């Protein structure tokens, strides 16, 4: 009987141990599941937020549900998204300002990539060159005769650009060709086109005016010198009437110059 009782007791103990192990295992699995959900859910939300940000959606924010390291990381991520959104907004504003400036500039601006294709051109450039400019336009179609592309791209010394000139339908165009972002793969050549027709005409008129004024000044001075030299060389030998006439001419020419 004692032996049977011990065997029954051992059997009951084994059953209790097995039950305790099963219960403990179930509790461990449940706790592991809950703990993993607690850790993985915020991480999955962060991952989803990063994917939305990579797709260009910077308005979304992730709810901070804890104050632990995951919560701190989530808050930092939200701050980074906000700062990035503000930076992109500022960049877009500056780009819009530049686009507006280029659009209304009277000078023409054409930018070429390293592959020599047009990456930007304002309306003034096409108007000044009297030629259509689009993404299919090549550098050699417009400016190869002014300066080879590689020459402009390799300009290093001051002033850092190549000057050129072209006449288009009676207008004189001044060209400035300069490299930009020389060390970057996105660099290329920038061409600024300025209409100097009126400036050249003004310069010609100024030169003509100066030449005319000089001629007008030289003529009376020549007469004055001639008569004065005659009086000096023939002092006392000329009739009084002739000397008076010569002096009258000198006074007359002097009055004309100062009048």
BAVO-63255 format. One record per residue (C-alpha): x, y, z; residue in one letter. Coordinates in steps of 0.02 Angstrom, whole numbers, plus 50000, padded with zeros to 5 digits. Example, Ala and Ser with C-alpha at 12.3 -4.5 7.8 and 13.67 -1.06 7.14 Angstrom:
BEGIN
+-------+-------+-------+------+
!     u !     v !     w ! rest !
+-------+-------+-------+------+
! 50615 ! 49775 ! 50390 !    a !
! 50684 ! 49947 ! 50357 !    s !
+-------+-------+-------+------+
END
This chain:
BEGIN
+-------+-------+-------+------+
!     u !     v !     w ! rest !
+-------+-------+-------+------+
! 50000 ! 50000 ! 50000 !    x !
! 50139 ! 50121 ! 50043 !    x !
! 50224 ! 50082 ! 49880 !    x !
! 50064 ! 50114 ! 49785 !    x !
! 50036 ! 50275 ! 49880 !    x !
! 50212 ! 50336 ! 49837 !    x !
! 50187 ! 50293 ! 49655 !    x !
! 50023 ! 50387 ! 49652 !    x !
! 50106 ! 50536 ! 49739 !    x !
! 50250 ! 50535 ! 49614 !    x !
! 50127 ! 50527 ! 49472 !    x !
! 50030 ! 50674 ! 49539 !    x !
! 50193 ! 50773 ! 49563 !    x !
! 50245 ! 50735 ! 49385 !    x !
! 50074 ! 50790 ! 49323 !    x !
! 50091 ! 50953 ! 49421 !    x !
! 50267 ! 50981 ! 49353 !    x !
! 50209 ! 50950 ! 49175 !    x !
! 50059 ! 51065 ! 49200 !    x !
! 50172 ! 51199 ! 49274 !    x !
! 50292 ! 51183 ! 49128 !    x !
! 50151 ! 51194 ! 49003 !    x !
! 50076 ! 51343 ! 49093 !    x !
! 50245 ! 51428 ! 49106 !    x !
! 50279 ! 51396 ! 48923 !    x !
! 50109 ! 51469 ! 48876 !    x !
! 50143 ! 51621 ! 48985 !    x !
! 50316 ! 51641 ! 48906 !    x !
! 50246 ! 51630 ! 48731 !    x !
! 50110 ! 51755 ! 48774 !    x !
! 50233 ! 51876 ! 48854 !    x !
! 50353 ! 51857 ! 48708 !    x !
! 50213 ! 51894 ! 48587 !    x !
! 50156 ! 52047 ! 48685 !    x !
! 50335 ! 52109 ! 48704 !    x !
! 50373 ! 52084 ! 48520 !    x !
! 50214 ! 52176 ! 48473 !    x !
! 50262 ! 52316 ! 48591 !    x !
! 50433 ! 52333 ! 48507 !    x !
! 50393 ! 52289 ! 48328 !    x !
! 50236 ! 52396 ! 48306 !    x !
! 50327 ! 52563 ! 48332 !    x !
! 50470 ! 52502 ! 48223 !    x !
! 50348 ! 52453 ! 48086 !    x !
! 50266 ! 52625 ! 48101 !    x !
! 50437 ! 52707 ! 48087 !    x !
! 50476 ! 52602 ! 47935 !    x !
! 50309 ! 52648 ! 47854 !    x !
! 50343 ! 52832 ! 47894 !    x !
! 50516 ! 52823 ! 47816 !    x !
! 50441 ! 52744 ! 47660 !    x !
! 50311 ! 52884 ! 47648 !    x !
! 50448 ! 53013 ! 47670 !    x !
! 50551 ! 52930 ! 47533 !    x !
! 50396 ! 52945 ! 47422 !    x !
! 50391 ! 53133 ! 47454 !    x !
! 50253 ! 53136 ! 47586 !    x !
! 50324 ! 53246 ! 47723 !    x !
! 50159 ! 53297 ! 47805 !    x !
! 50130 ! 53131 ! 47893 !    x !
! 50179 ! 53118 ! 48077 !    x !
! 50195 ! 52962 ! 48185 !    x !
! 50106 ! 52960 ! 48353 !    x !
! 50225 ! 52949 ! 48502 !    x !
! 50150 ! 52813 ! 48610 !    x !
! 50288 ! 52790 ! 48739 !    x !
! 50431 ! 52881 ! 48825 !    x !
! 50560 ! 52745 ! 48803 !    x !
! 50698 ! 52739 ! 48672 !    x !
! 50571 ! 52697 ! 48536 !    x !
! 50466 ! 52848 ! 48585 !    x !
! 50619 ! 52961 ! 48583 !    x !
! 50667 ! 52893 ! 48413 !    x !
! 50490 ! 52923 ! 48349 !    x !
! 50492 ! 53103 ! 48411 !    x !
! 50661 ! 53133 ! 48331 !    x !
! 50596 ! 53061 ! 48168 !    x !
! 50447 ! 53180 ! 48172 !    x !
! 50562 ! 53329 ! 48203 !    x !
! 50675 ! 53274 ! 48059 !    x !
! 50524 ! 53259 ! 47943 !    x !
! 50465 ! 53434 ! 47991 !    x !
! 50636 ! 53513 ! 47966 !    x !
! 50656 ! 53424 ! 47800 !    x !
! 50484 ! 53484 ! 47745 !    x !
! 50530 ! 53664 ! 47791 !    x !
! 50697 ! 53650 ! 47701 !    x !
! 50613 ! 53584 ! 47544 !    x !
! 50483 ! 53724 ! 47552 !    x !
! 50622 ! 53854 ! 47563 !    x !
! 50715 ! 53774 ! 47417 !    x !
! 50555 ! 53773 ! 47314 !    x !
! 50524 ! 53956 ! 47355 !    x !
! 50701 ! 54002 ! 47300 !    x !
! 50680 ! 53900 ! 47142 !    x !
! 50516 ! 53987 ! 47103 !    x !
! 50601 ! 54155 ! 47129 !    x !
! 50741 ! 54106 ! 47011 !    x !
! 50618 ! 54040 ! 46882 !    x !
! 50521 ! 54204 ! 46891 !    x !
! 50683 ! 54303 ! 46876 !    x !
! 50743 ! 54203 ! 46726 !    x !
! 50571 ! 54215 ! 46646 !    x !
! 50569 ! 54406 ! 46652 !    x !
! 50752 ! 54440 ! 46619 !    x !
! 50793 ! 54543 ! 46465 !    x !
! 50959 ! 54452 ! 46452 !    x !
! 50957 ! 54276 ! 46383 !    x !
! 51016 ! 54130 ! 46489 !    x !
! 51050 ! 53954 ! 46425 !    x !
! 51122 ! 53813 ! 46531 !    x !
! 51198 ! 53656 ! 46457 !    x !
! 51235 ! 53490 ! 46542 !    x !
! 51400 ! 53398 ! 46523 !    x !
! 51316 ! 53302 ! 46383 !    x !
! 51295 ! 53471 ! 46294 !    x !
! 51105 ! 53466 ! 46298 !    x !
! 50997 ! 53611 ! 46358 !    x !
! 50940 ! 53596 ! 46539 !    x !
! 50872 ! 53773 ! 46554 !    x !
! 50835 ! 53920 ! 46438 !    x !
! 50730 ! 54074 ! 46468 !    x !
! 50618 ! 54153 ! 46334 !    x !
! 50737 ! 54300 ! 46309 !    x !
! 50873 ! 54182 ! 46245 !    x !
! 50766 ! 54117 ! 46102 !    x !
! 50708 ! 54294 ! 46061 !    x !
! 50884 ! 54365 ! 46054 !    x !
! 50955 ! 54219 ! 45954 !    x !
! 50801 ! 54212 ! 45842 !    x !
! 50805 ! 54022 ! 45858 !    x !
! 50697 ! 53895 ! 45950 !    x !
! 50779 ! 53818 ! 46104 !    x !
! 50717 ! 53656 ! 46183 !    x !
! 50784 ! 53500 ! 46267 !    x !
! 50843 ! 53432 ! 46099 !    x !
! 50950 ! 53586 ! 46063 !    x !
! 51136 ! 53552 ! 46075 !    x !
! 51279 ! 53669 ! 46122 !    x !
! 51358 ! 53649 ! 45952 !    x !
! 51196 ! 53707 ! 45871 !    x !
! 51213 ! 53878 ! 45952 !    x !
! 51385 ! 53921 ! 46019 !    x !
! 51517 ! 53802 ! 45953 !    x !
! 51578 ! 53936 ! 45833 !    x !
! 51602 ! 54058 ! 45978 !    x !
! 51702 ! 53940 ! 46091 !    x !
! 51718 ! 53749 ! 46096 !    x !
! 51624 ! 53668 ! 46239 !    x !
! 51778 ! 53589 ! 46316 !    x !
! 51870 ! 53755 ! 46311 !    x !
! 51734 ! 53840 ! 46411 !    x !
! 51720 ! 53693 ! 46531 !    x !
! 51907 ! 53700 ! 46568 !    x !
! 51915 ! 53888 ! 46601 !    x !
! 52002 ! 53911 ! 46767 !    x !
! 52093 ! 54077 ! 46770 !    x !
! 52012 ! 54245 ! 46801 !    x !
! 51890 ! 54312 ! 46748 !    x !
! 51828 ! 54133 ! 46735 !    x !
! 51728 ! 54150 ! 46576 !    x !
! 51748 ! 54164 ! 46387 !    x !
! 51683 ! 54317 ! 46295 !    x !
! 51610 ! 54314 ! 46122 !    x !
! 51503 ! 54417 ! 46005 !    x !
! 51375 ! 54382 ! 45872 !    x !
! 51266 ! 54484 ! 45755 !    x !
! 51088 ! 54424 ! 45732 !    x !
! 50970 ! 54517 ! 45615 !    x !
! 51054 ! 54684 ! 45640 !    x !
! 51076 ! 54666 ! 45827 !    x !
! 51244 ! 54647 ! 45914 !    x !
! 51244 ! 54515 ! 46050 !    x !
! 51377 ! 54500 ! 46184 !    x !
! 51403 ! 54321 ! 46246 !    x !
! 51478 ! 54267 ! 46412 !    x !
! 51512 ! 54079 ! 46425 !    x !
! 51563 ! 54008 ! 46593 !    x !
! 51572 ! 53836 ! 46676 !    x !
! 51469 ! 53795 ! 46830 !    x !
! 51491 ! 53654 ! 46958 !    x !
! 51648 ! 53603 ! 46869 !    x !
! 51687 ! 53464 ! 46995 !    x !
! 51510 ! 53396 ! 46998 !    x !
! 51437 ! 53271 ! 46874 !    x !
! 51287 ! 53389 ! 46864 !    x !
! 51396 ! 53534 ! 46807 !    x !
! 51401 ! 53609 ! 46633 !    x !
! 51412 ! 53774 ! 46541 !    x !
! 51308 ! 53931 ! 46567 !    x !
! 51288 ! 54060 ! 46428 !    x !
! 51225 ! 54237 ! 46461 !    x !
! 51168 ! 54337 ! 46308 !    x !
! 51161 ! 54527 ! 46317 !    x !
! 51100 ! 54644 ! 46179 !    x !
! 51230 ! 54782 ! 46162 !    x !
! 51162 ! 54859 ! 46001 !    x !
! 51107 ! 55023 ! 46081 !    x !
! 51267 ! 55032 ! 46183 !    x !
! 51372 ! 55014 ! 46025 !    x !
! 51268 ! 55145 ! 45936 !    x !
! 51290 ! 55263 ! 46083 !    x !
! 51478 ! 55233 ! 46081 !    x !
! 51484 ! 55272 ! 45895 !    x !
! 51383 ! 55432 ! 45919 !    x !
! 51497 ! 55482 ! 46062 !    x !
! 51653 ! 55453 ! 45957 !    x !
! 51576 ! 55549 ! 45813 !    x !
! 51529 ! 55693 ! 45928 !    x !
! 51704 ! 55701 ! 46002 !    x !
! 51780 ! 55699 ! 45827 !    x !
! 51665 ! 55841 ! 45771 !    x !
! 51700 ! 55944 ! 45925 !    x !
! 51886 ! 55916 ! 45904 !    x !
! 51875 ! 55972 ! 45723 !    x !
! 51774 ! 56126 ! 45770 !    x !
! 51902 ! 56169 ! 45903 !    x !
! 52052 ! 56140 ! 45791 !    x !
! 51987 ! 56252 ! 45650 !    x !
! 51977 ! 56417 ! 45746 !    x !
! 52135 ! 56376 ! 45842 !    x !
! 52226 ! 56351 ! 45678 !    x !
! 52163 ! 56519 ! 45613 !    x !
! 52210 ! 56607 ! 45774 !    x !
! 52384 ! 56531 ! 45771 !    x !
! 52410 ! 56575 ! 45589 !    x !
! 52360 ! 56757 ! 45610 !    x !
! 52456 ! 56773 ! 45773 !    x !
! 52615 ! 56702 ! 45694 !    x !
! 52598 ! 56822 ! 45547 !    x !
! 52582 ! 56969 ! 45666 !    x !
! 52731 ! 56910 ! 45767 !    x !
! 52842 ! 56880 ! 45614 !    x !
! 52795 ! 57044 ! 45530 !    x !
! 52789 ! 57157 ! 45681 !    x !
! 52796 ! 57338 ! 45624 !    x !
! 52802 ! 57291 ! 45440 !    x !
! 52617 ! 57268 ! 45404 !    x !
! 52503 ! 57413 ! 45371 !    x !
! 52400 ! 57468 ! 45520 !    x !
! 52241 ! 57421 ! 45432 !    x !
! 52305 ! 57243 ! 45399 !    x !
! 52360 ! 57222 ! 45579 !    x !
! 52190 ! 57282 ! 45635 !    x !
! 52104 ! 57157 ! 45521 !    x !
! 52213 ! 57015 ! 45586 !    x !
! 52175 ! 57062 ! 45767 !    x !
! 51991 ! 57072 ! 45725 !    x !
! 51997 ! 56894 ! 45653 !    x !
! 52084 ! 56831 ! 45810 !    x !
! 51953 ! 56912 ! 45922 !    x !
! 51812 ! 56845 ! 45812 !    x !
! 51877 ! 56666 ! 45818 !    x !
! 51903 ! 56680 ! 46006 !    x !
! 51725 ! 56741 ! 46030 !    x !
! 51661 ! 56597 ! 45923 !    x !
! 51753 ! 56471 ! 46032 !    x !
! 51691 ! 56544 ! 46195 !    x !
! 51519 ! 56594 ! 46137 !    x !
+-------+-------+-------+------+
END
